[in-house]
């Protein structure tokens, strides 16, 4: 249930980012974020063990932050 709640919050935050005029994440930026995730101890088979998110999806959200270290991306 936590994963569903986190995804819902991410969708609301992303809608807010779009409405406020933030540029979407480029494919290169998404790839760079995913590379960071894949080197993390909390990354497991496409998911973050901290937030439970699918990282292929989460790395594409402008409003998303890294659950382990938000300053990473």
CHARMM internal coordinates of N, CA and C (Angstrom, degrees):
IC EDIT
DIST 1 N 1 CA 1.4458
DIST 1 CA 1 C 1.5299
ANGL 1 N 1 CA 1 C 111.30
DIST 1 C 2 N 1.3232
ANGL 1 CA 1 C 2 N 117.72
DIHE 1 N 1 CA 1 C 2 N -35.23
DIST 2 N 2 CA 1.4584
ANGL 1 C 2 N 2 CA 121.15
DIHE 1 CA 1 C 2 N 2 CA 178.90
DIST 2 CA 2 C 1.5198
ANGL 2 N 2 CA 2 C 110.78
DIHE 1 C 2 N 2 CA 2 C -60.31
DIST 2 C 3 N 1.3166
ANGL 2 CA 2 C 3 N 116.82
DIHE 2 N 2 CA 2 C 3 N -40.17
DIST 3 N 3 CA 1.4559
ANGL 2 C 3 N 3 CA 120.66
DIHE 2 CA 2 C 3 N 3 CA -179.50
DIST 3 CA 3 C 1.5298
ANGL 3 N 3 CA 3 C 110.62
DIHE 2 C 3 N 3 CA 3 C -62.19
DIST 3 C 4 N 1.3061
ANGL 3 CA 3 C 4 N 117.39
DIHE 3 N 3 CA 3 C 4 N -41.46
DIST 4 N 4 CA 1.4635
ANGL 3 C 4 N 4 CA 121.50
DIHE 3 CA 3 C 4 N 4 CA 179.10
DIST 4 CA 4 C 1.5298
ANGL 4 N 4 CA 4 C 109.88
DIHE 3 C 4 N 4 CA 4 C -65.29
DIST 4 C 5 N 1.3261
ANGL 4 CA 4 C 5 N 116.49
DIHE 4 N 4 CA 4 C 5 N -42.61
DIST 5 N 5 CA 1.4672
ANGL 4 C 5 N 5 CA 120.22
DIHE 4 CA 4 C 5 N 5 CA 178.62
DIST 5 CA 5 C 1.5226
ANGL 5 N 5 CA 5 C 110.74
DIHE 4 C 5 N 5 CA 5 C -63.78
DIST 5 C 6 N 1.3352
ANGL 5 CA 5 C 6 N 117.35
DIHE 5 N 5 CA 5 C 6 N -42.96
DIST 6 N 6 CA 1.4651
ANGL 5 C 6 N 6 CA 120.89
DIHE 5 CA 5 C 6 N 6 CA 178.62
DIST 6 CA 6 C 1.5243
ANGL 6 N 6 CA 6 C 110.91
DIHE 5 C 6 N 6 CA 6 C -61.91
DIST 6 C 7 N 1.3291
ANGL 6 CA 6 C 7 N 116.93
DIHE 6 N 6 CA 6 C 7 N -41.27
DIST 7 N 7 CA 1.4639
ANGL 6 C 7 N 7 CA 120.55
DIHE 6 CA 6 C 7 N 7 CA -179.99
DIST 7 CA 7 C 1.5285
ANGL 7 N 7 CA 7 C 110.36
DIHE 6 C 7 N 7 CA 7 C -66.25
DIST 7 C 8 N 1.3138
ANGL 7 CA 7 C 8 N 116.27
DIHE 7 N 7 CA 7 C 8 N -39.83
DIST 8 N 8 CA 1.4678
ANGL 7 C 8 N 8 CA 120.24
DIHE 7 CA 7 C 8 N 8 CA 177.03
DIST 8 CA 8 C 1.5153
ANGL 8 N 8 CA 8 C 111.64
DIHE 7 C 8 N 8 CA 8 C -61.38
DIST 8 C 9 N 1.3268
ANGL 8 CA 8 C 9 N 116.73
DIHE 8 N 8 CA 8 C 9 N -43.84
DIST 9 N 9 CA 1.4623
ANGL 8 C 9 N 9 CA 120.98
DIHE 8 CA 8 C 9 N 9 CA 177.51
DIST 9 CA 9 C 1.5257
ANGL 9 N 9 CA 9 C 110.65
DIHE 8 C 9 N 9 CA 9 C -62.94
DIST 9 C 10 N 1.3244
ANGL 9 CA 9 C 10 N 116.51
DIHE 9 N 9 CA 9 C 10 N -39.40
DIST 10 N 10 CA 1.4676
ANGL 9 C 10 N 10 CA 120.79
DIHE 9 CA 9 C 10 N 10 CA 179.53
DIST 10 CA 10 C 1.5269
ANGL 10 N 10 CA 10 C 110.55
DIHE 9 C 10 N 10 CA 10 C -64.40
DIST 10 C 11 N 1.3206
ANGL 10 CA 10 C 11 N 117.48
DIHE 10 N 10 CA 10 C 11 N -41.21
DIST 11 N 11 CA 1.4615
ANGL 10 C 11 N 11 CA 120.33
DIHE 10 CA 10 C 11 N 11 CA 179.06
DIST 11 CA 11 C 1.5242
ANGL 11 N 11 CA 11 C 111.36
DIHE 10 C 11 N 11 CA 11 C -64.45
DIST 11 C 12 N 1.3219
ANGL 11 CA 11 C 12 N 117.04
DIHE 11 N 11 CA 11 C 12 N -41.67
DIST 12 N 12 CA 1.4654
ANGL 11 C 12 N 12 CA 120.77
DIHE 11 CA 11 C 12 N 12 CA 178.31
DIST 12 CA 12 C 1.5248
ANGL 12 N 12 CA 12 C 110.21
DIHE 11 C 12 N 12 CA 12 C -64.41
DIST 12 C 13 N 1.3296
ANGL 12 CA 12 C 13 N 116.66
DIHE 12 N 12 CA 12 C 13 N -44.07
DIST 13 N 13 CA 1.4662
ANGL 12 C 13 N 13 CA 120.48
DIHE 12 CA 12 C 13 N 13 CA 179.20
DIST 13 CA 13 C 1.5222
ANGL 13 N 13 CA 13 C 110.92
DIHE 12 C 13 N 13 CA 13 C -63.77
DIST 13 C 14 N 1.3216
ANGL 13 CA 13 C 14 N 117.12
DIHE 13 N 13 CA 13 C 14 N -39.44
DIST 14 N 14 CA 1.4640
ANGL 13 C 14 N 14 CA 120.68
DIHE 13 CA 13 C 14 N 14 CA -179.99
DIST 14 CA 14 C 1.5260
ANGL 14 N 14 CA 14 C 110.55
DIHE 13 C 14 N 14 CA 14 C -67.11
DIST 14 C 15 N 1.3086
ANGL 14 CA 14 C 15 N 117.22
DIHE 14 N 14 CA 14 C 15 N -39.82
DIST 15 N 15 CA 1.4658
ANGL 14 C 15 N 15 CA 120.12
DIHE 14 CA 14 C 15 N 15 CA 176.26
DIST 15 CA 15 C 1.5260
ANGL 15 N 15 CA 15 C 109.96
DIHE 14 C 15 N 15 CA 15 C -60.87
DIST 15 C 16 N 1.3209
ANGL 15 CA 15 C 16 N 117.45
DIHE 15 N 15 CA 15 C 16 N -40.50
DIST 16 N 16 CA 1.4610
ANGL 15 C 16 N 16 CA 121.67
DIHE 15 CA 15 C 16 N 16 CA 177.26
DIST 16 CA 16 C 1.5171
ANGL 16 N 16 CA 16 C 111.83
DIHE 15 C 16 N 16 CA 16 C -63.71
DIST 16 C 17 N 1.3265
ANGL 16 CA 16 C 17 N 116.68
DIHE 16 N 16 CA 16 C 17 N -39.46
DIST 17 N 17 CA 1.4663
ANGL 16 C 17 N 17 CA 121.13
DIHE 16 CA 16 C 17 N 17 CA 178.72
DIST 17 CA 17 C 1.5222
ANGL 17 N 17 CA 17 C 110.43
DIHE 16 C 17 N 17 CA 17 C -64.67
DIST 17 C 18 N 1.3139
ANGL 17 CA 17 C 18 N 116.65
DIHE 17 N 17 CA 17 C 18 N -40.51
DIST 18 N 18 CA 1.4642
ANGL 17 C 18 N 18 CA 121.13
DIHE 17 CA 17 C 18 N 18 CA 179.59
DIST 18 CA 18 C 1.5312
ANGL 18 N 18 CA 18 C 110.29
DIHE 17 C 18 N 18 CA 18 C -66.43
DIST 18 C 19 N 1.3272
ANGL 18 CA 18 C 19 N 116.02
DIHE 18 N 18 CA 18 C 19 N -45.57
DIST 19 N 19 CA 1.4600
ANGL 18 C 19 N 19 CA 120.56
DIHE 18 CA 18 C 19 N 19 CA -179.59
DIST 19 CA 19 C 1.5273
ANGL 19 N 19 CA 19 C 110.95
DIHE 18 C 19 N 19 CA 19 C -62.99
DIST 19 C 20 N 1.3273
ANGL 19 CA 19 C 20 N 117.11
DIHE 19 N 19 CA 19 C 20 N -35.78
DIST 20 N 20 CA 1.4707
ANGL 19 C 20 N 20 CA 119.99
DIHE 19 CA 19 C 20 N 20 CA -179.21
DIST 20 CA 20 C 1.5246
ANGL 20 N 20 CA 20 C 112.57
DIHE 19 C 20 N 20 CA 20 C -78.67
DIST 20 C 21 N 1.3292
ANGL 20 CA 20 C 21 N 117.05
DIHE 20 N 20 CA 20 C 21 N -1.41
DIST 21 N 21 CA 1.4497
ANGL 20 C 21 N 21 CA 120.57
DIHE 20 CA 20 C 21 N 21 CA 173.93
DIST 21 CA 21 C 1.5162
ANGL 21 N 21 CA 21 C 115.98
DIHE 20 C 21 N 21 CA 21 C 91.08
DIST 21 C 22 N 1.3201
ANGL 21 CA 21 C 22 N 117.97
DIHE 21 N 21 CA 21 C 22 N 12.35
DIST 22 N 22 CA 1.4605
ANGL 21 C 22 N 22 CA 119.61
DIHE 21 CA 21 C 22 N 22 CA 177.87
DIST 22 CA 22 C 1.5244
ANGL 22 N 22 CA 22 C 109.88
DIHE 21 C 22 N 22 CA 22 C -68.24
DIST 22 C 23 N 1.3214
ANGL 22 CA 22 C 23 N 115.73
DIHE 22 N 22 CA 22 C 23 N 140.88
DIST 23 N 23 CA 1.4569
ANGL 22 C 23 N 23 CA 120.95
DIHE 22 CA 22 C 23 N 23 CA 177.97
DIST 23 CA 23 C 1.5221
ANGL 23 N 23 CA 23 C 110.04
DIHE 22 C 23 N 23 CA 23 C -67.87
DIST 23 C 24 N 1.3317
ANGL 23 CA 23 C 24 N 117.61
DIHE 23 N 23 CA 23 C 24 N 146.14
DIST 24 N 24 CA 1.4728
ANGL 23 C 24 N 24 CA 119.74
DIHE 23 CA 23 C 24 N 24 CA 177.01
DIST 24 CA 24 C 1.5310
ANGL 24 N 24 CA 24 C 110.66
DIHE 23 C 24 N 24 CA 24 C -68.32
DIST 24 C 25 N 1.2987
ANGL 24 CA 24 C 25 N 115.42
DIHE 24 N 24 CA 24 C 25 N 161.57
DIST 25 N 25 CA 1.4612
ANGL 24 C 25 N 25 CA 121.72
DIHE 24 CA 24 C 25 N 25 CA 176.39
DIST 25 CA 25 C 1.5268
ANGL 25 N 25 CA 25 C 107.71
DIHE 24 C 25 N 25 CA 25 C -70.59
DIST 25 C 26 N 1.3236
ANGL 25 CA 25 C 26 N 116.53
DIHE 25 N 25 CA 25 C 26 N 130.27
DIST 26 N 26 CA 1.4615
ANGL 25 C 26 N 26 CA 119.98
DIHE 25 CA 25 C 26 N 26 CA 176.86
DIST 26 CA 26 C 1.5258
ANGL 26 N 26 CA 26 C 108.89
DIHE 25 C 26 N 26 CA 26 C -75.81
DIST 26 C 27 N 1.3121
ANGL 26 CA 26 C 27 N 116.86
DIHE 26 N 26 CA 26 C 27 N 162.27
DIST 27 N 27 CA 1.4638
ANGL 26 C 27 N 27 CA 119.89
DIHE 26 CA 26 C 27 N 27 CA 178.94
DIST 27 CA 27 C 1.5255
ANGL 27 N 27 CA 27 C 110.67
DIHE 26 C 27 N 27 CA 27 C -63.67
DIST 27 C 28 N 1.3361
ANGL 27 CA 27 C 28 N 117.28
DIHE 27 N 27 CA 27 C 28 N -34.77
DIST 28 N 28 CA 1.4614
ANGL 27 C 28 N 28 CA 120.68
DIHE 27 CA 27 C 28 N 28 CA 177.47
DIST 28 CA 28 C 1.5314
ANGL 28 N 28 CA 28 C 111.42
DIHE 27 C 28 N 28 CA 28 C -66.43
DIST 28 C 29 N 1.3338
ANGL 28 CA 28 C 29 N 116.58
DIHE 28 N 28 CA 28 C 29 N -43.00
DIST 29 N 29 CA 1.4571
ANGL 28 C 29 N 29 CA 120.55
DIHE 28 CA 28 C 29 N 29 CA 178.29
DIST 29 CA 29 C 1.5384
ANGL 29 N 29 CA 29 C 110.42
DIHE 28 C 29 N 29 CA 29 C -64.66
DIST 29 C 30 N 1.3167
ANGL 29 CA 29 C 30 N 116.94
DIHE 29 N 29 CA 29 C 30 N -40.97
DIST 30 N 30 CA 1.4611
ANGL 29 C 30 N 30 CA 120.37
DIHE 29 CA 29 C 30 N 30 CA 178.36
DIST 30 CA 30 C 1.5254
ANGL 30 N 30 CA 30 C 109.71
DIHE 29 C 30 N 30 CA 30 C -62.46
DIST 30 C 31 N 1.3208
ANGL 30 CA 30 C 31 N 116.89
DIHE 30 N 30 CA 30 C 31 N -42.41
DIST 31 N 31 CA 1.4620
ANGL 30 C 31 N 31 CA 120.83
DIHE 30 CA 30 C 31 N 31 CA 178.76
DIST 31 CA 31 C 1.5287
ANGL 31 N 31 CA 31 C 110.66
DIHE 30 C 31 N 31 CA 31 C -62.20
DIST 31 C 32 N 1.3298
ANGL 31 CA 31 C 32 N 117.74
DIHE 31 N 31 CA 31 C 32 N -43.44
DIST 32 N 32 CA 1.4639
ANGL 31 C 32 N 32 CA 121.70
DIHE 31 CA 31 C 32 N 32 CA 179.05
DIST 32 CA 32 C 1.5185
ANGL 32 N 32 CA 32 C 111.06
DIHE 31 C 32 N 32 CA 32 C -61.60
DIST 32 C 33 N 1.3308
ANGL 32 CA 32 C 33 N 116.78
DIHE 32 N 32 CA 32 C 33 N -41.10
DIST 33 N 33 CA 1.4711
ANGL 32 C 33 N 33 CA 120.62
DIHE 32 CA 32 C 33 N 33 CA 177.68
DIST 33 CA 33 C 1.5282
ANGL 33 N 33 CA 33 C 110.39
DIHE 32 C 33 N 33 CA 33 C -62.66
DIST 33 C 34 N 1.3187
ANGL 33 CA 33 C 34 N 115.80
DIHE 33 N 33 CA 33 C 34 N -44.67
DIST 34 N 34 CA 1.4636
ANGL 33 C 34 N 34 CA 120.10
DIHE 33 CA 33 C 34 N 34 CA -178.74
DIST 34 CA 34 C 1.5237
ANGL 34 N 34 CA 34 C 111.64
DIHE 33 C 34 N 34 CA 34 C -63.86
DIST 34 C 35 N 1.3271
ANGL 34 CA 34 C 35 N 117.67
DIHE 34 N 34 CA 34 C 35 N -37.44
DIST 35 N 35 CA 1.4630
ANGL 34 C 35 N 35 CA 121.18
DIHE 34 CA 34 C 35 N 35 CA 176.57
DIST 35 CA 35 C 1.5245
ANGL 35 N 35 CA 35 C 109.92
DIHE 34 C 35 N 35 CA 35 C -61.68
DIST 35 C 36 N 1.3297
ANGL 35 CA 35 C 36 N 116.94
DIHE 35 N 35 CA 35 C 36 N -41.53
DIST 36 N 36 CA 1.4673
ANGL 35 C 36 N 36 CA 120.81
DIHE 35 CA 35 C 36 N 36 CA 176.61
DIST 36 CA 36 C 1.5268
ANGL 36 N 36 CA 36 C 109.61
DIHE 35 C 36 N 36 CA 36 C -60.38
DIST 36 C 37 N 1.3176
ANGL 36 CA 36 C 37 N 116.80
DIHE 36 N 36 CA 36 C 37 N -46.37
DIST 37 N 37 CA 1.4677
ANGL 36 C 37 N 37 CA 121.14
DIHE 36 CA 36 C 37 N 37 CA -179.55
DIST 37 CA 37 C 1.5253
ANGL 37 N 37 CA 37 C 111.90
DIHE 36 C 37 N 37 CA 37 C -60.21
DIST 37 C 38 N 1.3242
ANGL 37 CA 37 C 38 N 115.39
DIHE 37 N 37 CA 37 C 38 N -43.99
DIST 38 N 38 CA 1.4595
ANGL 37 C 38 N 38 CA 119.39
DIHE 37 CA 37 C 38 N 38 CA -176.13
DIST 38 CA 38 C 1.5303
ANGL 38 N 38 CA 38 C 112.54
DIHE 37 C 38 N 38 CA 38 C -64.69
DIST 38 C 39 N 1.3331
ANGL 38 CA 38 C 39 N 117.54
DIHE 38 N 38 CA 38 C 39 N -20.15
DIST 39 N 39 CA 1.4612
ANGL 38 C 39 N 39 CA 120.49
DIHE 38 CA 38 C 39 N 39 CA 178.26
DIST 39 CA 39 C 1.5286
ANGL 39 N 39 CA 39 C 112.18
DIHE 38 C 39 N 39 CA 39 C -91.32
DIST 39 C 40 N 1.3143
ANGL 39 CA 39 C 40 N 117.33
DIHE 39 N 39 CA 39 C 40 N -1.05
DIST 40 N 40 CA 1.4682
ANGL 39 C 40 N 40 CA 122.83
DIHE 39 CA 39 C 40 N 40 CA -176.01
DIST 40 CA 40 C 1.5318
ANGL 40 N 40 CA 40 C 111.17
DIHE 39 C 40 N 40 CA 40 C -87.98
DIST 40 C 41 N 1.3160
ANGL 40 CA 40 C 41 N 116.19
DIHE 40 N 40 CA 40 C 41 N 146.30
DIST 41 N 41 CA 1.4713
ANGL 40 C 41 N 41 CA 121.67
DIHE 40 CA 40 C 41 N 41 CA 177.66
DIST 41 CA 41 C 1.5301
ANGL 41 N 41 CA 41 C 112.51
DIHE 40 C 41 N 41 CA 41 C -66.08
DIST 41 C 42 N 1.3249
ANGL 41 CA 41 C 42 N 117.39
DIHE 41 N 41 CA 41 C 42 N -21.24
DIST 42 N 42 CA 1.4651
ANGL 41 C 42 N 42 CA 121.04
DIHE 41 CA 41 C 42 N 42 CA -178.86
DIST 42 CA 42 C 1.5246
ANGL 42 N 42 CA 42 C 113.13
DIHE 41 C 42 N 42 CA 42 C -89.17
DIST 42 C 43 N 1.3236
ANGL 42 CA 42 C 43 N 117.83
DIHE 42 N 42 CA 42 C 43 N -3.13
DIST 43 N 43 CA 1.4667
ANGL 42 C 43 N 43 CA 122.17
DIHE 42 CA 42 C 43 N 43 CA 179.15
DIST 43 CA 43 C 1.5208
ANGL 43 N 43 CA 43 C 108.56
DIHE 42 C 43 N 43 CA 43 C -84.41
DIST 43 C 44 N 1.3271
ANGL 43 CA 43 C 44 N 115.97
DIHE 43 N 43 CA 43 C 44 N 127.50
DIST 44 N 44 CA 1.4609
ANGL 43 C 44 N 44 CA 120.10
DIHE 43 CA 43 C 44 N 44 CA -179.69
DIST 44 CA 44 C 1.5217
ANGL 44 N 44 CA 44 C 109.78
DIHE 43 C 44 N 44 CA 44 C -142.81
DIST 44 C 45 N 1.3222
ANGL 44 CA 44 C 45 N 115.23
DIHE 44 N 44 CA 44 C 45 N 106.98
DIST 45 N 45 CA 1.4602
ANGL 44 C 45 N 45 CA 121.39
DIHE 44 CA 44 C 45 N 45 CA 173.85
DIST 45 CA 45 C 1.5355
ANGL 45 N 45 CA 45 C 112.61
DIHE 44 C 45 N 45 CA 45 C 52.49
DIST 45 C 46 N 1.3267
ANGL 45 CA 45 C 46 N 115.96
DIHE 45 N 45 CA 45 C 46 N 46.19
DIST 46 N 46 CA 1.4494
ANGL 45 C 46 N 46 CA 120.48
DIHE 45 CA 45 C 46 N 46 CA 176.24
DIST 46 CA 46 C 1.5103
ANGL 46 N 46 CA 46 C 116.10
DIHE 45 C 46 N 46 CA 46 C 90.92
DIST 46 C 47 N 1.3222
ANGL 46 CA 46 C 47 N 117.22
DIHE 46 N 46 CA 46 C 47 N -3.98
DIST 47 N 47 CA 1.4654
ANGL 46 C 47 N 47 CA 121.10
DIHE 46 CA 46 C 47 N 47 CA -178.11
DIST 47 CA 47 C 1.5236
ANGL 47 N 47 CA 47 C 111.03
DIHE 46 C 47 N 47 CA 47 C -122.86
DIST 47 C 48 N 1.3242
ANGL 47 CA 47 C 48 N 114.40
DIHE 47 N 47 CA 47 C 48 N 153.55
DIST 48 N 48 CA 1.4583
ANGL 47 C 48 N 48 CA 120.96
DIHE 47 CA 47 C 48 N 48 CA 173.24
DIST 48 CA 48 C 1.5274
ANGL 48 N 48 CA 48 C 107.68
DIHE 47 C 48 N 48 CA 48 C -90.91
DIST 48 C 49 N 1.3150
ANGL 48 CA 48 C 49 N 116.45
DIHE 48 N 48 CA 48 C 49 N 126.77
DIST 49 N 49 CA 1.4593
ANGL 48 C 49 N 49 CA 120.30
DIHE 48 CA 48 C 49 N 49 CA -179.74
DIST 49 CA 49 C 1.5285
ANGL 49 N 49 CA 49 C 112.29
DIHE 48 C 49 N 49 CA 49 C -72.44
DIST 49 C 50 N 1.3307
ANGL 49 CA 49 C 50 N 118.37
DIHE 49 N 49 CA 49 C 50 N -17.53
DIST 50 N 50 CA 1.4610
ANGL 49 C 50 N 50 CA 120.78
DIHE 49 CA 49 C 50 N 50 CA 178.53
DIST 50 CA 50 C 1.5250
ANGL 50 N 50 CA 50 C 112.31
DIHE 49 C 50 N 50 CA 50 C -81.40
DIST 50 C 51 N 1.3261
ANGL 50 CA 50 C 51 N 116.60
DIHE 50 N 50 CA 50 C 51 N -49.99
DIST 51 N 51 CA 1.4720
ANGL 50 C 51 N 51 CA 119.20
DIHE 50 CA 50 C 51 N 51 CA -176.01
DIST 51 CA 51 C 1.5244
ANGL 51 N 51 CA 51 C 112.84
DIHE 50 C 51 N 51 CA 51 C -102.62
DIST 51 C 52 N 1.3251
ANGL 51 CA 51 C 52 N 117.24
DIHE 51 N 51 CA 51 C 52 N -16.90
DIST 52 N 52 CA 1.4611
ANGL 51 C 52 N 52 CA 120.88
DIHE 51 CA 51 C 52 N 52 CA 179.64
DIST 52 CA 52 C 1.5193
ANGL 52 N 52 CA 52 C 114.34
DIHE 51 C 52 N 52 CA 52 C 83.73
DIST 52 C 53 N 1.3287
ANGL 52 CA 52 C 53 N 116.70
DIHE 52 N 52 CA 52 C 53 N 0.83
DIST 53 N 53 CA 1.4676
ANGL 52 C 53 N 53 CA 120.25
DIHE 52 CA 52 C 53 N 53 CA -176.01
DIST 53 CA 53 C 1.5207
ANGL 53 N 53 CA 53 C 112.84
DIHE 52 C 53 N 53 CA 53 C -73.21
DIST 53 C 54 N 1.3238
ANGL 53 CA 53 C 54 N 114.11
DIHE 53 N 53 CA 53 C 54 N 151.08
DIST 54 N 54 CA 1.4521
ANGL 53 C 54 N 54 CA 121.94
DIHE 53 CA 53 C 54 N 54 CA 168.65
DIST 54 CA 54 C 1.5175
ANGL 54 N 54 CA 54 C 105.82
DIHE 53 C 54 N 54 CA 54 C -77.03
DIST 54 C 55 N 1.3137
ANGL 54 CA 54 C 55 N 117.13
DIHE 54 N 54 CA 54 C 55 N 118.52
DIST 55 N 55 CA 1.4542
ANGL 54 C 55 N 55 CA 120.46
DIHE 54 CA 54 C 55 N 55 CA -172.02
DIST 55 CA 55 C 1.5185
ANGL 55 N 55 CA 55 C 113.25
DIHE 54 C 55 N 55 CA 55 C -75.12
DIST 55 C 56 N 1.3275
ANGL 55 CA 55 C 56 N 118.91
DIHE 55 N 55 CA 55 C 56 N -22.98
DIST 56 N 56 CA 1.4665
ANGL 55 C 56 N 56 CA 120.25
DIHE 55 CA 55 C 56 N 56 CA 173.74
DIST 56 CA 56 C 1.5289
ANGL 56 N 56 CA 56 C 109.37
DIHE 55 C 56 N 56 CA 56 C -61.38
DIST 56 C 57 N 1.3131
ANGL 56 CA 56 C 57 N 117.29
DIHE 56 N 56 CA 56 C 57 N -36.77
DIST 57 N 57 CA 1.4638
ANGL 56 C 57 N 57 CA 121.25
DIHE 56 CA 56 C 57 N 57 CA 179.26
DIST 57 CA 57 C 1.5308
ANGL 57 N 57 CA 57 C 111.27
DIHE 56 C 57 N 57 CA 57 C -80.86
DIST 57 C 58 N 1.3233
ANGL 57 CA 57 C 58 N 116.63
DIHE 57 N 57 CA 57 C 58 N -49.95
DIST 58 N 58 CA 1.4634
ANGL 57 C 58 N 58 CA 120.54
DIHE 57 CA 57 C 58 N 58 CA -173.20
DIST 58 CA 58 C 1.5264
ANGL 58 N 58 CA 58 C 112.56
DIHE 57 C 58 N 58 CA 58 C -61.97
DIST 58 C 59 N 1.3206
ANGL 58 CA 58 C 59 N 117.96
DIHE 58 N 58 CA 58 C 59 N -37.22
DIST 59 N 59 CA 1.4603
ANGL 58 C 59 N 59 CA 120.13
DIHE 58 CA 58 C 59 N 59 CA -178.35
DIST 59 CA 59 C 1.5244
ANGL 59 N 59 CA 59 C 112.39
DIHE 58 C 59 N 59 CA 59 C -66.60
DIST 59 C 60 N 1.3104
ANGL 59 CA 59 C 60 N 117.51
DIHE 59 N 59 CA 59 C 60 N -14.10
DIST 60 N 60 CA 1.4558
ANGL 59 C 60 N 60 CA 121.61
DIHE 59 CA 59 C 60 N 60 CA 178.24
DIST 60 CA 60 C 1.5207
ANGL 60 N 60 CA 60 C 114.30
DIHE 59 C 60 N 60 CA 60 C -90.88
DIST 60 C 61 N 1.3275
ANGL 60 CA 60 C 61 N 117.37
DIHE 60 N 60 CA 60 C 61 N -3.77
DIST 61 N 61 CA 1.4609
ANGL 60 C 61 N 61 CA 121.28
DIHE 60 CA 60 C 61 N 61 CA -179.74
DIST 61 CA 61 C 1.5231
ANGL 61 N 61 CA 61 C 109.73
DIHE 60 C 61 N 61 CA 61 C -91.80
DIST 61 C 62 N 1.3152
ANGL 61 CA 61 C 62 N 117.25
DIHE 61 N 61 CA 61 C 62 N 121.99
DIST 62 N 62 CA 1.4715
ANGL 61 C 62 N 62 CA 122.65
DIHE 61 CA 61 C 62 N 62 CA 178.35
DIST 62 CA 62 C 1.5238
ANGL 62 N 62 CA 62 C 110.79
DIHE 61 C 62 N 62 CA 62 C -56.25
DIST 62 C 63 N 1.3047
ANGL 62 CA 62 C 63 N 117.36
DIHE 62 N 62 CA 62 C 63 N -39.67
DIST 63 N 63 CA 1.4584
ANGL 62 C 63 N 63 CA 122.04
DIHE 62 CA 62 C 63 N 63 CA -174.07
DIST 63 CA 63 C 1.5283
ANGL 63 N 63 CA 63 C 113.47
DIHE 62 C 63 N 63 CA 63 C -82.28
DIST 63 C 64 N 1.3297
ANGL 63 CA 63 C 64 N 117.76
DIHE 63 N 63 CA 63 C 64 N -8.78
DIST 64 N 64 CA 1.4697
ANGL 63 C 64 N 64 CA 121.10
DIHE 63 CA 63 C 64 N 64 CA -175.81
DIST 64 CA 64 C 1.5226
ANGL 64 N 64 CA 64 C 111.50
DIHE 63 C 64 N 64 CA 64 C -72.99
DIST 64 C 65 N 1.3045
ANGL 64 CA 64 C 65 N 115.19
DIHE 64 N 64 CA 64 C 65 N 149.53
DIST 65 N 65 CA 1.4636
ANGL 64 C 65 N 65 CA 123.09
DIHE 64 CA 64 C 65 N 65 CA 176.71
DIST 65 CA 65 C 1.5230
ANGL 65 N 65 CA 65 C 108.69
DIHE 64 C 65 N 65 CA 65 C -128.09
DIST 65 C 66 N 1.3149
ANGL 65 CA 65 C 66 N 114.43
DIHE 65 N 65 CA 65 C 66 N 153.10
DIST 66 N 66 CA 1.4660
ANGL 65 C 66 N 66 CA 120.33
DIHE 65 CA 65 C 66 N 66 CA 175.27
DIST 66 CA 66 C 1.5338
ANGL 66 N 66 CA 66 C 108.61
DIHE 65 C 66 N 66 CA 66 C -66.76
DIST 66 C 67 N 1.3183
ANGL 66 CA 66 C 67 N 117.21
DIHE 66 N 66 CA 66 C 67 N 129.71
DIST 67 N 67 CA 1.4580
ANGL 66 C 67 N 67 CA 121.25
DIHE 66 CA 66 C 67 N 67 CA -179.35
DIST 67 CA 67 C 1.5234
ANGL 67 N 67 CA 67 C 112.56
DIHE 66 C 67 N 67 CA 67 C -69.85
DIST 67 C 68 N 1.3209
ANGL 67 CA 67 C 68 N 116.99
DIHE 67 N 67 CA 67 C 68 N -30.38
DIST 68 N 68 CA 1.4736
ANGL 67 C 68 N 68 CA 120.66
DIHE 67 CA 67 C 68 N 68 CA -178.72
DIST 68 CA 68 C 1.5167
ANGL 68 N 68 CA 68 C 111.35
DIHE 67 C 68 N 68 CA 68 C -79.44
DIST 68 C 69 N 1.3052
ANGL 68 CA 68 C 69 N 116.57
DIHE 68 N 68 CA 68 C 69 N -48.04
DIST 69 N 69 CA 1.4682
ANGL 68 C 69 N 69 CA 122.59
DIHE 68 CA 68 C 69 N 69 CA -178.21
DIST 69 CA 69 C 1.5225
ANGL 69 N 69 CA 69 C 107.92
DIHE 68 C 69 N 69 CA 69 C -143.72
DIST 69 C 70 N 1.3305
ANGL 69 CA 69 C 70 N 117.89
DIHE 69 N 69 CA 69 C 70 N 92.58
DIST 70 N 70 CA 1.4632
ANGL 69 C 70 N 70 CA 120.41
DIHE 69 CA 69 C 70 N 70 CA -175.20
DIST 70 CA 70 C 1.5325
ANGL 70 N 70 CA 70 C 115.24
DIHE 69 C 70 N 70 CA 70 C -53.18
DIST 70 C 71 N 1.3167
ANGL 70 CA 70 C 71 N 118.27
DIHE 70 N 70 CA 70 C 71 N -25.01
DIST 71 N 71 CA 1.4579
ANGL 70 C 71 N 71 CA 119.96
DIHE 70 CA 70 C 71 N 71 CA -179.48
DIST 71 CA 71 C 1.5378
ANGL 71 N 71 CA 71 C 112.46
DIHE 70 C 71 N 71 CA 71 C -76.31
DIST 71 C 72 N 1.3310
ANGL 71 CA 71 C 72 N 116.93
DIHE 71 N 71 CA 71 C 72 N -9.86
DIST 72 N 72 CA 1.4791
ANGL 71 C 72 N 72 CA 119.43
DIHE 71 CA 71 C 72 N 72 CA -179.53
DIST 72 CA 72 C 1.5170
ANGL 72 N 72 CA 72 C 111.21
DIHE 71 C 72 N 72 CA 72 C -62.22
DIST 72 C 73 N 1.3201
ANGL 72 CA 72 C 73 N 117.25
DIHE 72 N 72 CA 72 C 73 N -42.23
DIST 73 N 73 CA 1.4681
ANGL 72 C 73 N 73 CA 121.38
DIHE 72 CA 72 C 73 N 73 CA 177.68
DIST 73 CA 73 C 1.5081
ANGL 73 N 73 CA 73 C 110.30
DIHE 72 C 73 N 73 CA 73 C -157.64
END
COOR INIT
IC SEED 1 N 1 CA 1 C
IC BUILD
